[in-house]
Amino acid sequence: MVAREAGAKYVATYVNRAENKLGDSLGMLRDMLYSLQGSATELIAASIKSADEARSVLLSGVPHLAVPYTVLIEDDESPIVR
């Protein structure tokens, strides 16, 4: 990945947009995490539109999420809120 090779600290991916265009955003995230193993570059998942989507992203192993407040409070049982 270019970001890793350039020494970027973070790389962001737009989850909802990827899901709409590719149909398998979680697979893409897992591939990205695999590609970033052993580097200092960390993955941030953005464009998350629901608590269910955020939960799935967390369970896929992504360490950082950028979510709107409305998604954070959507499900008070969410692992994001706890």
N, C-alpha and C positions, 0 to 999 in steps of 0.2 A: 504494500500500500504506500502511496506517495506520502501521506501524512506521517507514517511511521519512519520512513526513510529520511524525511525532511527534519525529523526530530520534534514533531509537534507533541505537545503535552496531551491534548485532547483531539478527538475527531467526533463530530456529531453526525448522526444519521436521522432522517425524518421518517419515523416508523409508519405513520398513517399514510403518508404519501407513497412509501415503498409498498405497503400492502395494496393500495389502490392500483399501482402500476405493475407490480411484480406478482402479487398474490401470495407471497411467502416471506413476509418481513421478518418473522422469527428465524427462519432458516438463514436469511441474510445476516441477521445479528449474530447467530452462532458462527457463521463463516468469518465474520469480521473479528469476533472475539478470538477465534482460532488463529487468524492472521496476525493479531496483535500480541499473542503470547510471547513472553520473553522480551518485550519492548517496554519502554517507559510511556508509550502512548496509551491513553485510556479512552474508552468508548462512552459517549453520552447519547442516550436515546431521547429524541425530541419529537414534536408533533404527535403527542399521545392524546387521544381524544376521549378515552373512557377509563374508568377504574379497572375494568376487565383487561383492557389493553395494557395498562400499566402493570398489572399483576403478571400477565404473560411475559412481558419484557423482563421484569425482575426475575421470574423463574427461569428465564433463558440464560441468566447469568450476567446481564448488563449491570455494571456497578453504579451508574449515574443516570438519572432521569431528569428531564426538564419537563415539568407538567404544570398546566394552569391550576390555579387554586380551586376552581370548580371541580376538577378531576380529583384533587386531593380530598375534598369533602364529600364527594359523591357516594362513597361507600365507607362508613366508619369502621367496618370490619377489615378493611383493606390493610395489607402489610405496610403500605406506604404511610398510612395514618398512625399506625402503632409505633 
